[in-house]
């Protein structure tokens, strides 16, 4: 059974940092692309970042470039999202995704 479990969310002031983790199980982690998405209240879910399996290349949404960094540790079956200089507009539930599988999400709230 594929499982994705996010953690690391919380409440932070503007300008602060958080590191999210996505712990995966039930599949060969190193073989798959993993992505981070977010959904703010009243808005559609949007892609934040993705990290590929074969070469570890990454992509970011324009809104987070230069502030967020995605990485993966295949030995730990975990993908991370380091978020720096957080802003109120980053407030959302953050989800990781592998193919058709989603985690349950972790709440990030940034106060001004």
RADAQUI-V687268 format. One record per residue. RES is the residue in one small letter. SS is DSSP state (A for helix, B for strand, O for the rest). NEAR is the number of other C-alpha atoms within 12 Angstrom. D_CENTER is the distance of its C-alpha to the mean C-alpha in whole Angstrom. Layout:
res: (RES,RES)
ss: (SS,SS)
near: (NEAR,NEAR)
d_center: (D_CENTER,D_CENTER)
This chain:
res: (x,x,x,x,x,x,x,x,x,x,x,x,x,x,x,x,x,x,x,x,x,x,x,x,x,x,x,x,x,x,x,x,x,x,x,x,x,x,x,x,x,x,x,x,x,x,x,x,x,x,x,x,x,x,x,x,x,x,x,x,x,x,x,x,x,x,x,x,x,x,x,x,x,x,x,x,x,x,x,x,x,x,x,x,x,x,x,x,x,x,x,x,x,x,x,x,x,x,x,x,x,x,x,x,x,x,x,x,x,x,x,x)
ss: (O,O,B,B,B,B,B,O,O,B,B,B,B,O,O,O,O,B,B,B,B,B,B,B,B,O,O,O,A,A,A,O,O,B,B,B,B,B,B,O,O,O,O,O,O,B,B,B,B,B,B,O,O,O,O,O,O,B,B,B,O,O,O,O,O,O,O,B,B,B,B,B,B,O,O,O,O,B,B,B,B,B,B,O,O,O,O,A,A,A,O,B,B,B,B,B,B,B,O,O,B,B,O,O,O,B,B,B,B,B,B,O)
near: (9,19,25,32,30,34,27,27,30,26,24,25,21,21,19,24,26,33,28,35,34,40,34,34,24,16,19,20,30,25,18,28,34,45,42,48,35,38,25,24,17,10,12,12,19,26,26,34,36,32,34,24,23,15,13,21,18,25,24,25,22,13,20,27,19,17,25,31,31,37,33,35,21,26,13,17,28,33,43,35,40,28,37,24,26,31,26,19,23,39,29,32,35,41,40,42,36,34,19,14,24,25,29,20,31,32,26,35,29,27,19,16)
d_center: (21,17,15,11,11,8,10,10,10,13,16,16,19,18,18,16,13,11,9,6,7,7,11,13,16,19,19,19,16,17,18,15,12,9,7,3,6,8,11,14,17,19,17,16,12,11,9,7,7,8,10,13,15,19,19,15,15,12,12,11,12,15,14,11,13,15,13,9,9,7,10,11,14,16,18,16,14,11,8,7,5,8,9,13,15,14,16,17,15,12,13,11,10,6,6,5,9,11,14,16,14,11,10,12,9,9,11,11,14,16,19,22)
